[in-house]
């Protein structure tokens, strides 16, 4: 009998979590940390740049520069 893998949770995506934490850090004047975190997750993506999540992340990155 083969074991079955548990389905991936439908919880928040790493991009959404990083965007949320980056916004928190921005409000705490930790802009460099916020940028580094969000940029490291944003660079995983090679497509889908027209989606709301990626547009939001890009907008925040532009503000944090």
Phi and psi in degrees as GROMACS dihedral restraints (atoms count N, CA, C in turn):
[ dihedral_restraints ]
;  ai    aj    ak    al  type     phi  dphi    fc
    3     4     5     6     1   -82.5    20    10
    4     5     6     7     1   142.5    20    10
    6     7     8     9     1   -81.1    20    10
    7     8     9    10     1   147.1    20    10
    9    10    11    12     1  -105.4    20    10
   10    11    12    13     1   140.2    20    10
   12    13    14    15     1   -80.7    20    10
   13    14    15    16     1   143.5    20    10
   15    16    17    18     1   -69.3    20    10
   16    17    18    19     1   137.1    20    10
   18    19    20    21     1   -61.0    20    10
   19    20    21    22     1   150.0    20    10
   21    22    23    24     1   -65.6    20    10
   22    23    24    25     1   139.1    20    10
   24    25    26    27     1   -63.5    20    10
   25    26    27    28     1   150.7    20    10
   27    28    29    30     1   -92.9    20    10
   28    29    30    31     1    22.2    20    10
   30    31    32    33     1   -67.6    20    10
   31    32    33    34     1  -174.5    20    10
   33    34    35    36     1   -63.1    20    10
   34    35    36    37     1   143.6    20    10
   36    37    38    39     1   -74.0    20    10
   37    38    39    40     1   158.1    20    10
   39    40    41    42     1   -57.9    20    10
   40    41    42    43     1   -33.6    20    10
   42    43    44    45     1   -67.0    20    10
   43    44    45    46     1   -44.0    20    10
   45    46    47    48     1   -64.7    20    10
   46    47    48    49     1   -41.2    20    10
   48    49    50    51     1   -63.8    20    10
   49    50    51    52     1   -43.7    20    10
   51    52    53    54     1   -65.3    20    10
   52    53    54    55     1   -39.3    20    10
   54    55    56    57     1   -64.1    20    10
   55    56    57    58     1   -42.8    20    10
   57    58    59    60     1   -63.9    20    10
   58    59    60    61     1   -46.1    20    10
   60    61    62    63     1   -66.1    20    10
   61    62    63    64     1   -38.2    20    10
   63    64    65    66     1   -62.3    20    10
   64    65    66    67     1   -39.4    20    10
   66    67    68    69     1   -64.0    20    10
   67    68    69    70     1   -41.3    20    10
   69    70    71    72     1   -61.6    20    10
   70    71    72    73     1   -48.8    20    10
   72    73    74    75     1   -63.4    20    10
   73    74    75    76     1   -35.8    20    10
   75    76    77    78     1   -60.0    20    10
   76    77    78    79     1   -43.1    20    10
   78    79    80    81     1   -69.6    20    10
   79    80    81    82     1   -19.1    20    10
   81    82    83    84     1   -98.5    20    10
   82    83    84    85     1    12.9    20    10
   84    85    86    87     1    61.4    20    10
   85    86    87    88     1    37.2    20    10
   87    88    89    90     1  -113.0    20    10
   88    89    90    91     1    53.2    20    10
   90    91    92    93     1   -60.8    20    10
   91    92    93    94     1   -40.7    20    10
   93    94    95    96     1   -64.1    20    10
   94    95    96    97     1   -45.6    20    10
   96    97    98    99     1   -61.6    20    10
   97    98    99   100     1   -43.0    20    10
   99   100   101   102     1   -60.5    20    10
  100   101   102   103     1   -46.1    20    10
  102   103   104   105     1   -62.9    20    10
  103   104   105   106     1   -47.7    20    10
  105   106   107   108     1   -61.1    20    10
  106   107   108   109     1   -42.9    20    10
  108   109   110   111     1   -62.7    20    10
  109   110   111   112     1   -53.5    20    10
  111   112   113   114     1   -66.0    20    10
  112   113   114   115     1   -39.4    20    10
  114   115   116   117     1   -63.3    20    10
  115   116   117   118     1   -38.0    20    10
  117   118   119   120     1   -65.6    20    10
  118   119   120   121     1   -33.2    20    10
  120   121   122   123     1   -81.4    20    10
  121   122   123   124     1   -40.8    20    10
  123   124   125   126     1   -59.3    20    10
  124   125   126   127     1   -35.8    20    10
  126   127   128   129     1   -71.1    20    10
  127   128   129   130     1   -10.7    20    10
  129   130   131   132     1   -65.9    20    10
  130   131   132   133     1   -25.1    20    10
  132   133   134   135     1   -88.6    20    10
  133   134   135   136     1   139.0    20    10
  135   136   137   138     1  -120.5    20    10
  136   137   138   139     1    -4.6    20    10
  138   139   140   141     1  -156.1    20    10
  139   140   141   142     1   173.6    20    10
  141   142   143   144     1    82.6    20    10
  142   143   144   145     1    20.7    20    10
  144   145   146   147     1   -69.5    20    10
  145   146   147   148     1    -5.7    20    10
  147   148   149   150     1   -94.1    20    10
  148   149   150   151     1     2.6    20    10
  150   151   152   153     1   -79.2    20    10
  151   152   153   154     1   155.4    20    10
  153   154   155   156     1   -60.4    20    10
  154   155   156   157     1   -41.8    20    10
  156   157   158   159     1   -63.6    20    10
  157   158   159   160     1   -44.2    20    10
  159   160   161   162     1   -71.5    20    10
  160   161   162   163     1   -35.3    20    10
  162   163   164   165     1   -64.0    20    10
  163   164   165   166     1   -41.4    20    10
  165   166   167   168     1   -64.3    20    10
  166   167   168   169     1   -44.2    20    10
  168   169   170   171     1   -63.2    20    10
  169   170   171   172     1   -42.8    20    10
  171   172   173   174     1   -63.8    20    10
  172   173   174   175     1   -41.8    20    10
  174   175   176   177     1   -61.3    20    10
  175   176   177   178     1   -40.9    20    10
  177   178   179   180     1   -68.0    20    10
  178   179   180   181     1   -41.8    20    10
  180   181   182   183     1   -58.1    20    10
  181   182   183   184     1   -41.7    20    10
  183   184   185   186     1   -62.4    20    10
  184   185   186   187     1   -35.3    20    10
  186   187   188   189     1   -73.7    20    10
  187   188   189   190     1   -34.7    20    10
  189   190   191   192     1   -77.6    20    10
  190   191   192   193     1   -17.5    20    10
